[in-house]
Amino acid sequence: MYNDLNYMESRFFKILIFIFFLSTFKASAHHSGNCDALKDYDFTRFEDWKEEVISMSSEYNLDSSFVSELVKPYEINKNVIGNDKCQPEFTLTFSEYLEKRISDLRIKNGLDKKSKYSDLLKNIEKKYNVQSRFILSIWGLETAYGEITGNYPVIESLLTMSYDQRRRNYFTKELFNAFKIIKDGHIGIVDFKGSWAGAMGQNQFMPSSFLNYAQDFNNDGKKNIWTDIDDSLASIARYLYGVGSNKWDSNYTWGREVIPPKNINLIEPDLFIKRDKGCLAIKKLSKKIPLSDFRSYGFKKMNGKDLDNLNIDSYLLKMGREKGDFRYFIVYRNYLNILSYNCSNYYALSVGLLSDEFK
């Protein structure tokens, strides 16, 4: 099995951000903080938490006076807690979700960006060995090609999220990662903005992802994923390229939607296995078999033709909630790299399908 599955767990929180984003199709993205979960919420110890954060500075090799100056101006943002605790229920079917995410306007805007930045995209593709259509797709789905990047002060969001006990360790580490970004001079504090949960820039990196993968593609001495398109797109490519042996393979695509054989109900128990490791999206994948085996099972391309007779690692994915709504996809190793960006099959399939529009 793909040996980076444990790494994907580190991306779990971004799924929560993503689920919240999906819910905005049916409700406002900003809560007034009046849901039941907040009625008895204790906001009174926030100043104590700020002092505790300052006291941890030396653990992260930062000066306490530097950290103090960064956290001093901020009060707790109740909207951030509300967004986290009061997310509306997501009720779209998979097909409805795809229709909204892969809209005609998003496709048109992506094709326009492909033309406008063709030279840049070619240079990035050459350096990172990732097809530019996938970079465009993630850019479009994350921030509408840089148009919607979030207007919450990153320090305020992470300070607020780290105050909450539910994922304090995770957000405390991200908060100190954010301090390091400021210390390194990549962005000024006034422009240091992002989503309500701290995802930043045109590619919506959490601070830890920024420190690990952000690129200074234009060689100006800063990794600017907020306003610099060169750096933003190169950073997406670097992330997709992968870690260690889990490298993106530009010889192949992400996968494809397929027509299942008539006896699909009989062969599903043999294909789908229980996994103990990996996020939920990984656990929904079938066992890994060669694409040629899926061909032998009788899976077809959507045009009715046989699948390619190739010996490449492949997985079956069944989407939908009930009979009549089921859709089947066969995905390859590159798909797992997309899941590392955001471990949700809704998200990763939308990236793949949107990228197909930019071939």
Buried (B, 14 or more C-beta within 10 A) or exposed (E): BBEBBEBBEBBBBBBBBBBBBBBEBEBEBEBEBEBEBBEEBEEEEBEEBBEEBBEBBEEBEBEEEEBBEBBEEBEBBBBBBBBBBBBBEBEBEBEEBBEEBBEEEBBEBBEEBBEEBEEBBEBBBEBBBBBBBBBBBBBBBBBBBBEEBBEBBBBBBBBBBBBBEEBEEBBBBBBBBBBBBBBEEBBEEEEBBBBBBBBBBBBBBBBBBBBEBBBBBBEEEBBBBBEBBBBBBBBBBBBBBBBEEBBBBBEBBBBBBBBBBEEBEEBBEEBBEEBEEBBEBBBBBBEBBBBBBBBBBBBBBEEEEEBEEEEEBBBBBBBEEEEEEEBBBBBBBBBBBBBBBBBBBBBBBBBBBBBBBBE
